[in-house]
Amino acid sequence: MATRKSVGLFVLLATAWGTAFVAIKAGLDVFPPVLFAAIRYDVAAVLMVAYAARTSDYWLPRTRADWLTVLVEGVLLIGLYNAFLFVGQQGVTSGVAAILVATTPLLSTAFSRLILPSERLSLPNLVGVLVGLVGVGLVARPDTSLAGGGGVVPSVLILLAAVTVALGSVLVQRLGGGISSVGMVAWANVIGAAVLHAISAGLPSESVTQARLTTVGVVAVLYLAVFASAIGYVVYFDLLERLGAVQINFVTYAVPVVAAVTGWLLLDERLAALDAAGFLVIFAGFVVLKRDALRSELRPLESWLRQ
């Protein structure tokens, strides 16, 4: 992170996405989970489409690749990801949810080796993925306090959320649409909101009548739509240009720290020692996977220290 502004944006993004897990947890008390996610993206879609139309010349899909790109983003990265996440987070703390989502870079690497012809899964990379999976096992362990070990189901759902994001990211990379980043995210929000509403309508456990209009619920929706989604994506793309794909991944590992701390402060949530250990093991797997890129990023710092 070369500049003070980059550091500030990094902290802002980690805070926005970390506190989002706490906002989700709070809103789940007054909304059915998938409907809650759908309403969030109703608001976010309006904001993002307006922003894209104002700031980008290429914000409308024009080609087949563009339409496939926004469809994949909308269905996988917005729709299914949030359906799994919001349902799963009913059974885990904000910190645990964020840690499990932090497996996304590991999963993306595995999918890229399978889907992208130019990528190969070397032995060290395979070791990195396996190390990350060990960390997942520490975090997503069955809760023996629940009959039948059913406490593992919420964790599995959140892992499925991470899988959909990882798979979607790799597919988007392969499709190579020309639409701008903000246009892609804007239309993905629109499609994702529609997918979430369809899922919610098809679930017998969900109904609009279950939603309660409370101050906490309204604040949670607006916070997630405006701060975590609209502002968060704008900051993300700015940082991506400034830092590059390797350094931006570190946001993924700052988010669980923010989620755990704010969950403890605001919701009195606790993070078990095994959860923290699992997070460190997952991060170690990421370091093994990205060792060459990280070594390249750190080379200027090493040269400076030697002077």
One Martini backbone bead per residue (centre of mass of N, CA, C, O) as a GRO file, in nm:
protein
  307
    1MET     BB    1   0.083   0.045   0.031
    2ALA     BB    2   0.184   0.351  -0.087
    3THR     BB    3  -0.053   0.520   0.039
    4ARG     BB    4  -0.256   0.682   0.252
    5LYS     BB    5  -0.514   0.643   0.086
    6SER     BB    6  -0.499   0.336   0.059
    7VAL     BB    7  -0.518   0.278   0.359
    8GLY     BB    8  -0.792   0.415   0.405
    9LEU     BB    9  -0.950   0.238   0.200
   10PHE     BB   10  -0.888  -0.031   0.329
   11VAL     BB   11  -1.023   0.027   0.601
   12LEU     BB   12  -1.301   0.096   0.489
   13LEU     BB   13  -1.358  -0.178   0.352
   14ALA     BB   14  -1.317  -0.363   0.597
   15THR     BB   15  -1.541  -0.224   0.759
   16ALA     BB   16  -1.781  -0.257   0.569
   17TRP     BB   17  -1.757  -0.580   0.542
   18GLY     BB   18  -1.741  -0.654   0.844
   19THR     BB   19  -2.008  -0.507   0.949
   20ALA     BB   20  -2.208  -0.660   0.766
   21PHE     BB   21  -2.233  -0.917   0.944
   22VAL     BB   22  -2.371  -0.766   1.177
   23ALA     BB   23  -2.614  -0.654   1.019
   24ILE     BB   24  -2.726  -0.925   0.943
   25LYS     BB   25  -2.768  -1.038   1.227
   26ALA     BB   26  -2.968  -0.814   1.315
   27GLY     BB   27  -3.184  -0.846   1.076
   28LEU     BB   28  -3.270  -1.151   1.135
   29ASP     BB   29  -3.483  -1.069   1.364
   30VAL     BB   30  -3.695  -0.920   1.127
   31PHE     BB   31  -3.610  -1.115   0.885
   32PRO     BB   32  -3.614  -1.306   0.640
   33PRO     BB   33  -3.326  -1.393   0.494
   34VAL     BB   34  -3.381  -1.372   0.180
   35LEU     BB   35  -3.553  -1.118   0.188
   36PHE     BB   36  -3.337  -0.941   0.310
   37ALA     BB   37  -3.141  -0.965   0.072
   38ALA     BB   38  -3.333  -0.855  -0.146
   39ILE     BB   39  -3.377  -0.572  -0.027
   40ARG     BB   40  -3.089  -0.484  -0.030
   41TYR     BB   41  -3.067  -0.511  -0.358
   42ASP     BB   42  -3.280  -0.315  -0.435
   43VAL     BB   43  -3.129  -0.066  -0.330
   44ALA     BB   44  -2.848  -0.114  -0.457
   45ALA     BB   45  -2.937  -0.117  -0.756
   46VAL     BB   46  -3.028   0.174  -0.779
   47LEU     BB   47  -2.755   0.301  -0.700
   48MET     BB   48  -2.568   0.155  -0.912
   49VAL     BB   49  -2.710   0.238  -1.174
   50ALA     BB   50  -2.684   0.542  -1.132
   51TYR     BB   51  -2.374   0.544  -1.111
   52ALA     BB   52  -2.306   0.409  -1.383
   53ALA     BB   53  -2.454   0.616  -1.569
   54ARG     BB   54  -2.268   0.861  -1.466
   55THR     BB   55  -1.953   0.716  -1.494
   56SER     BB   56  -2.025   0.538  -1.758
   57ASP     BB   57  -2.012   0.442  -2.107
   58TYR     BB   58  -2.011   0.109  -2.025
   59TRP     BB   59  -2.309  -0.002  -1.862
   60LEU     BB   60  -2.428  -0.158  -2.098
   61PRO     BB   61  -2.509  -0.435  -2.237
   62ARG     BB   62  -2.394  -0.563  -2.575
   63THR     BB   63  -2.299  -0.854  -2.544
   64ARG     BB   64  -2.289  -1.180  -2.484
   65ALA     BB   65  -2.063  -1.157  -2.270
   66ASP     BB   66  -2.202  -0.946  -2.099
   67TRP     BB   67  -2.460  -1.107  -2.027
   68LEU     BB   68  -2.312  -1.348  -1.901
   69THR     BB   69  -2.165  -1.190  -1.683
   70VAL     BB   70  -2.415  -1.067  -1.531
   71LEU     BB   71  -2.548  -1.342  -1.482
   72VAL     BB   72  -2.330  -1.473  -1.313
   73GLU     BB   73  -2.311  -1.253  -1.101
   74GLY     BB   74  -2.612  -1.251  -1.014
   75VAL     BB   75  -2.648  -1.555  -0.939
   76LEU     BB   76  -2.379  -1.613  -0.775
   77LEU     BB   77  -2.258  -1.343  -0.628
   78ILE     BB   78  -2.555  -1.265  -0.525
   79GLY     BB   79  -2.780  -1.471  -0.498
   80LEU     BB   80  -2.654  -1.741  -0.378
   81TYR     BB   81  -2.463  -1.621  -0.177
   82ASN     BB   82  -2.684  -1.472   0.001
   83ALA     BB   83  -2.864  -1.708   0.061
   84PHE     BB   84  -2.654  -1.878   0.213
   85LEU     BB   85  -2.553  -1.664   0.414
   86PHE     BB   86  -2.819  -1.574   0.559
   87VAL     BB   87  -2.901  -1.855   0.651
   88GLY     BB   88  -2.632  -1.939   0.793
   89GLN     BB   89  -2.612  -1.688   1.001
   90GLN     BB   90  -2.822  -1.798   1.208
   91GLY     BB   91  -2.582  -2.024   1.329
   92VAL     BB   92  -2.362  -1.788   1.344
   93THR     BB   93  -2.125  -1.579   1.376
   94SER     BB   94  -1.981  -1.315   1.231
   95GLY     BB   95  -1.687  -1.420   1.243
   96VAL     BB   96  -1.730  -1.703   1.122
   97ALA     BB   97  -1.851  -1.613   0.857
   98ALA     BB   98  -1.601  -1.448   0.763
   99ILE     BB   99  -1.399  -1.681   0.767
  100LEU     BB  100  -1.540  -1.863   0.556
  101VAL     BB  101  -1.534  -1.647   0.328
  102ALA     BB  102  -1.208  -1.637   0.330
  103THR     BB  103  -1.189  -1.892   0.122
  104THR     BB  104  -1.217  -1.775  -0.165
  105PRO     BB  105  -0.919  -1.763  -0.274
  106LEU     BB  106  -0.878  -2.067  -0.260
  107LEU     BB  107  -1.116  -2.152  -0.445
  108SER     BB  108  -1.035  -1.986  -0.692
  109THR     BB  109  -0.775  -2.136  -0.747
  110ALA     BB  110  -0.900  -2.413  -0.792
  111PHE     BB  111  -1.093  -2.330  -1.026
  112SER     BB  112  -0.880  -2.213  -1.220
  113ARG     BB  113  -0.734  -2.489  -1.264
  114LEU     BB  114  -0.998  -2.622  -1.396
  115ILE     BB  115  -1.098  -2.386  -1.614
  116LEU     BB  116  -0.824  -2.261  -1.686
  117PRO     BB  117  -0.589  -2.343  -1.918
  118SER     BB  118  -0.333  -2.167  -1.798
  119GLU     BB  119  -0.378  -2.332  -1.543
  120ARG     BB  120  -0.198  -2.486  -1.260
  121LEU     BB  121  -0.178  -2.751  -1.015
  122SER     BB  122   0.050  -2.755  -0.802
  123LEU     BB  123   0.180  -2.888  -0.529
  124PRO     BB  124   0.194  -2.629  -0.353
  125ASN     BB  125  -0.099  -2.545  -0.415
  126LEU     BB  126  -0.230  -2.796  -0.298
  127VAL     BB  127  -0.124  -2.748  -0.014
  128GLY     BB  128  -0.268  -2.477   0.029
  129VAL     BB  129  -0.556  -2.586   0.006
  130LEU     BB  130  -0.533  -2.801   0.233
  131VAL     BB  131  -0.468  -2.604   0.458
  132GLY     BB  132  -0.729  -2.445   0.434
  133LEU     BB  133  -0.917  -2.691   0.497
  134VAL     BB  134  -0.822  -2.727   0.782
  135GLY     BB  135  -0.928  -2.455   0.879
  136VAL     BB  136  -1.221  -2.515   0.815
  137GLY     BB  137  -1.249  -2.752   1.013
  138LEU     BB  138  -1.208  -2.576   1.270
  139VAL     BB  139  -1.460  -2.388   1.217
  140ALA     BB  140  -1.674  -2.624   1.088
  141ARG     BB  141  -1.740  -2.772   1.330
  142PRO     BB  142  -1.916  -2.960   1.515
  143ASP     BB  143  -2.183  -2.922   1.746
  144THR     BB  144  -2.209  -3.112   2.035
  145SER     BB  145  -2.458  -2.952   2.169
  146LEU     BB  146  -2.601  -3.076   1.926
  147ALA     BB  147  -2.809  -3.275   1.789
  148GLY     BB  148  -2.628  -3.450   1.552
  149GLY     BB  149  -2.440  -3.205   1.471
  150GLY     BB  150  -2.615  -2.956   1.336
  151GLY     BB  151  -2.407  -2.706   1.355
  152VAL     BB  152  -2.277  -2.747   1.057
  153VAL     BB  153  -2.482  -2.633   0.850
  154PRO     BB  154  -2.426  -2.326   0.848
  155SER     BB  155  -2.130  -2.359   0.755
  156VAL     BB  156  -2.193  -2.498   0.486
  157LEU     BB  157  -2.356  -2.265   0.364
  158ILE     BB  158  -2.120  -2.060   0.369
  159LEU     BB  159  -1.933  -2.227   0.191
  160LEU     BB  160  -2.124  -2.216  -0.052
  161ALA     BB  161  -2.098  -1.916  -0.085
  162ALA     BB  162  -1.794  -1.920  -0.149
  163VAL     BB  163  -1.817  -2.101  -0.398
  164THR     BB  164  -1.990  -1.913  -0.577
  165VAL     BB  165  -1.783  -1.684  -0.588
  166ALA     BB  166  -1.542  -1.838  -0.701
  167LEU     BB  167  -1.677  -1.946  -0.956
  168GLY     BB  168  -1.781  -1.676  -1.069
  169SER     BB  169  -1.505  -1.534  -1.098
  170VAL     BB  170  -1.385  -1.735  -1.304
  171LEU     BB  171  -1.606  -1.716  -1.523
  172VAL     BB  172  -1.574  -1.413  -1.575
  173GLN     BB  173  -1.280  -1.433  -1.668
  174ARG     BB  174  -1.347  -1.615  -1.917
  175LEU     BB  175  -1.559  -1.437  -2.067
  176GLY     BB  176  -1.470  -1.130  -2.115
  177GLY     BB  177  -1.620  -0.878  -2.077
  178GLY     BB  178  -1.654  -0.517  -2.161
  179ILE     BB  179  -1.785  -0.420  -1.932
  180SER     BB  180  -1.792  -0.237  -1.680
  181SER     BB  181  -1.759  -0.275  -1.349
  182VAL     BB  182  -2.005  -0.103  -1.258
  183GLY     BB  183  -2.204  -0.226  -1.460
  184MET     BB  184  -2.181  -0.518  -1.370
  185VAL     BB  185  -2.271  -0.473  -1.074
  186ALA     BB  186  -2.540  -0.339  -1.124
  187TRP     BB  187  -2.676  -0.578  -1.286
  188ALA     BB  188  -2.620  -0.791  -1.072
  189ASN     BB  189  -2.808  -0.664  -0.862
  190VAL     BB  190  -3.067  -0.695  -1.020
  191ILE     BB  191  -3.055  -1.002  -1.063
  192GLY     BB  192  -3.008  -1.084  -0.768
  193ALA     BB  193  -3.273  -0.974  -0.654
  194ALA     BB  194  -3.457  -1.155  -0.827
  195VAL     BB  195  -3.348  -1.425  -0.724
  196LEU     BB  196  -3.411  -1.380  -0.424
  197HIS     BB  197  -3.716  -1.347  -0.457
  198ALA     BB  198  -3.764  -1.627  -0.581
  199ILE     BB  199  -3.657  -1.792  -0.344
  200SER     BB  200  -3.840  -1.676  -0.125
  201ALA     BB  201  -4.113  -1.756  -0.265
  202GLY     BB  202  -4.023  -2.080  -0.264
  203LEU     BB  203  -4.028  -2.063   0.050
  204PRO     BB  204  -4.219  -2.183   0.312
  205SER     BB  205  -4.049  -2.017   0.545
  206GLU     BB  206  -4.142  -1.762   0.373
  207SER     BB  207  -4.269  -1.420   0.444
  208VAL     BB  208  -4.374  -1.101   0.443
  209THR     BB  209  -4.529  -1.124   0.724
  210GLN     BB  210  -4.254  -1.171   0.892
  211ALA     BB  211  -4.193  -0.888   0.864
  212ARG     BB  212  -4.042  -0.617   1.055
  213LEU     BB  213  -4.087  -0.274   1.121
  214THR     BB  214  -3.780  -0.155   1.221
  215THR     BB  215  -3.511   0.020   1.302
  216VAL     BB  216  -3.305  -0.207   1.272
  217GLY     BB  217  -3.395  -0.302   0.990
  218VAL     BB  218  -3.358  -0.038   0.833
  219VAL     BB  219  -3.061   0.007   0.904
  220ALA     BB  220  -2.954  -0.259   0.789
  221VAL     BB  221  -3.037  -0.217   0.496
  222LEU     BB  222  -2.897   0.058   0.447
  223TYR     BB  223  -2.615  -0.025   0.527
  224LEU     BB  224  -2.579  -0.253   0.318
  225ALA     BB  225  -2.655  -0.092   0.057
  226VAL     BB  226  -2.467   0.161   0.093
  227PHE     BB  227  -2.198   0.079   0.239
  228ALA     BB  228  -2.135  -0.225   0.155
  229SER     BB  229  -2.214  -0.196  -0.147
  230ALA     BB  230  -2.186   0.075  -0.297
  231ILE     BB  231  -1.931   0.188  -0.156
  232GLY     BB  232  -1.765  -0.074  -0.148
  233TYR     BB  233  -1.732  -0.110  -0.460
  234VAL     BB  234  -1.597   0.157  -0.525
  235VAL     BB  235  -1.352   0.110  -0.342
  236TYR     BB  236  -1.258  -0.156  -0.461
  237PHE     BB  237  -1.190  -0.050  -0.753
  238ASP     BB  238  -0.989   0.158  -0.661
  239LEU     BB  239  -0.795  -0.042  -0.517
  240LEU     BB  240  -0.737  -0.228  -0.756
  241GLU     BB  241  -0.579  -0.009  -0.913
  242ARG     BB  242  -0.366   0.054  -0.686
  243LEU     BB  243  -0.280  -0.261  -0.590
  244GLY     BB  244  -0.409  -0.509  -0.693
  245ALA     BB  245  -0.492  -0.846  -0.667
  246VAL     BB  246  -0.315  -0.927  -0.424
  247GLN     BB  247  -0.358  -0.701  -0.207
  248ILE     BB  248  -0.675  -0.708  -0.205
  249ASN     BB  249  -0.696  -0.989  -0.055
  250PHE     BB  250  -0.644  -0.873   0.239
  251VAL     BB  251  -0.931  -0.790   0.298
  252THR     BB  252  -1.043  -1.076   0.355
  253TYR     BB  253  -0.853  -1.085   0.633
  254ALA     BB  254  -0.974  -0.825   0.776
  255VAL     BB  255  -1.279  -0.877   0.806
  256PRO     BB  256  -1.291  -1.086   1.048
  257VAL     BB  257  -1.181  -0.891   1.257
  258VAL     BB  258  -1.408  -0.684   1.240
  259ALA     BB  259  -1.643  -0.880   1.292
  260ALA     BB  260  -1.552  -0.983   1.572
  261VAL     BB  261  -1.535  -0.710   1.719
  262THR     BB  262  -1.824  -0.598   1.654
  263GLY     BB  263  -1.978  -0.845   1.760
  264TRP     BB  264  -1.879  -0.807   2.051
  265LEU     BB  265  -1.970  -0.508   2.099
  266LEU     BB  266  -2.285  -0.531   1.984
  267LEU     BB  267  -2.362  -0.873   2.036
  268ASP     BB  268  -2.187  -1.052   2.228
  269GLU     BB  269  -1.979  -1.211   2.076
  270ARG     BB  270  -1.790  -1.516   2.030
  271LEU     BB  271  -1.451  -1.640   1.983
  272ALA     BB  272  -1.306  -1.916   1.940
  273ALA     BB  273  -0.999  -2.058   1.939
  274LEU     BB  274  -1.049  -2.239   1.684
  275ASP     BB  275  -1.135  -2.010   1.499
  276ALA     BB  276  -0.871  -1.851   1.508
  277ALA     BB  277  -0.693  -2.085   1.411
  278GLY     BB  278  -0.838  -2.131   1.142
  279PHE     BB  279  -0.776  -1.854   1.023
  280LEU     BB  280  -0.464  -1.887   1.021
  281VAL     BB  281  -0.463  -2.137   0.836
  282ILE     BB  282  -0.602  -2.009   0.593
  283PHE     BB  283  -0.388  -1.789   0.555
  284ALA     BB  284  -0.154  -1.985   0.507
  285GLY     BB  285  -0.270  -2.101   0.245
  286PHE     BB  286  -0.261  -1.835   0.091
  287VAL     BB  287   0.046  -1.792   0.107
  288VAL     BB  288   0.121  -2.044  -0.051
  289LEU     BB  289  -0.034  -1.976  -0.314
  290LYS     BB  290   0.098  -1.656  -0.316
  291ARG     BB  291   0.413  -1.657  -0.293
  292ASP     BB  292   0.518  -1.525  -0.556
  293ALA     BB  293   0.354  -1.262  -0.546
  294LEU     BB  294   0.448  -1.177  -0.262
  295ARG     BB  295   0.750  -1.167  -0.323
  296SER     BB  296   0.722  -0.943  -0.535
  297GLU     BB  297   0.590  -0.731  -0.343
  298LEU     BB  298   0.839  -0.746  -0.120
  299ARG     BB  299   1.104  -0.664  -0.268
  300PRO     BB  300   1.114  -0.354  -0.219
  301LEU     BB  301   1.130  -0.382   0.091
  302GLU     BB  302   1.394  -0.543   0.104
  303SER     BB  303   1.570  -0.329  -0.034
  304TRP     BB  304   1.520  -0.106   0.174
  305LEU     BB  305   1.634  -0.264   0.428
  306ARG     BB  306   1.933  -0.296   0.306
  307GLN     BB  307   2.010   0.022   0.305
   0.00000   0.00000   0.00000
